[in-house]
Amino acid sequence: MSELPQLFEDVARWYAVTALALGIRTGLIDPLLAGGGSAAELAAVAGVDPDNAARWADAMVAAGYATVADGRFEPREETLGLLRGGVPIDVRAVVELLVPLGSLLPRVVTAIRDGDGIGSAEFQAALGMTSERVNAPTYRAFLLDEWIAGHPELAAALERGIDVAEVGPGSGTALRILASAFPASRFVGYDVDVATVREAVAAAAAEGLANLRFEAVDGGAMPRASFDLVCMFDAFHHVTDPSGVLDGMRAALRPGGSLLLAESAVSGDPTTDAADPTSPIIYGCDLLYCYQESKLPSRPGTGATWPARELGAMLADHGFSEAGRVASQAGYVVIRAVPLRT
Ligand SMILES: C[S@@+](CC[C@H](N)C(=O)[O-])C[C@H]1O[C@@H](n2cnc3c(N)ncnc32)[C@H](O)[C@@H]1O
């Protein structure tokens, strides 16, 4: 067959990956990954309508995610194998996220028209913890061995025992890893979203981490002069008031304290970034999610490309100087910044 023009290919892959996302949400993917079977067998394991299971399984074959012979469907490891893990990102969550993000598309249309953004609580209600799961393997693979190890003075201080805050911790994966690795240090997560904080508290309790707590507090309103380290991982580009949050983080630091900020390594120039085949994911997710969460009526938002373009200048304007950076294999830049005056 002749090659499809790129636009048709894009549409075809949207349908393919959306069908896959529906399989993850309905549970049909699990029996397929576990070895497969007839459509009726897949339906029975997932507890779904058999006729729809048959349509879904056919769509998997048409998309190149499965094969079928004698009515028995099997996964194609070349394509579906990534869902089994082995890469430092939760691929299953990345794909599954398309379902709740799709449900928000009419809201995004409104937000693009009115410029009023979409609040954190609305995103939380739609996305639940699916978006949080995306980064969890990244933190497990890189947070200690690359991001903290790349700033040796921080690693030493954390070993000795310091007070650490994270702004926008979500469900708290990064803080759980840190609290467990550095039992002499004390950790607090401040997130604006109350439901997210509830999830974080439960997850920390499940791991029995006594040196970790969470509060529903805006990053701009943390206790003053209380922390030796304030972190923000993959969250700065979601805030509606970056200047206020940076002021809050500066005020929360004790003398000698520092910030540790992880943001996407995109350049912020779409022409340059287009050379990276993952850029449509970052730029598209930004338009649907990050940018809309950061946007308020009549105010510019931040969003995924903002840190690359603005964060350096804003740190300088707020009296910080960069004390080190790690270019993470995970596609992040991890910057340590210290206040010029304390
Ligand atoms: C994309 S999530 C990142 C969560 C987590 N750091 C991770 O990487 O999995 C961004 C988080 O920042 C929180 N957030 C947004 N603005 C905030 C603010 N001003 N203060 C504290 N948290 C904020 C949101 O509620 C959300 O949980």
The ligand as an ORCA input file, in Angstrom:
! r2SCAN-3c Opt
* xyz 0 1
  C       1.770     18.128     37.137
  S       1.488     17.983     38.842
  C       3.103     17.411     39.319
  C       3.030     16.533     40.531
  C       4.351     15.898     40.929
  N       5.370     16.894     41.211
  C       4.790     14.908     39.873
  O       5.739     15.205     39.137
  O       4.184     13.837     39.782
  C       1.512     19.667     39.414
  C       1.044     19.792     40.844
  O       1.238     21.150     41.270
  C       0.126     21.520     42.076
  N       0.100     22.996     42.123
  C      -0.229     23.856     41.126
  N      -0.094     25.127     41.543
  C       0.353     25.083     42.831
  C       0.691     26.078     43.811
  N       0.580     27.384     43.545
  N       1.114     25.661     45.031
  C       1.206     24.341     45.323
  N       0.886     23.354     44.441
  C       0.481     23.720     43.208
  C      -1.059     20.838     41.417
  O      -2.169     20.700     42.279
  C      -0.430     19.485     41.037
  O      -0.578     18.533     42.069
*
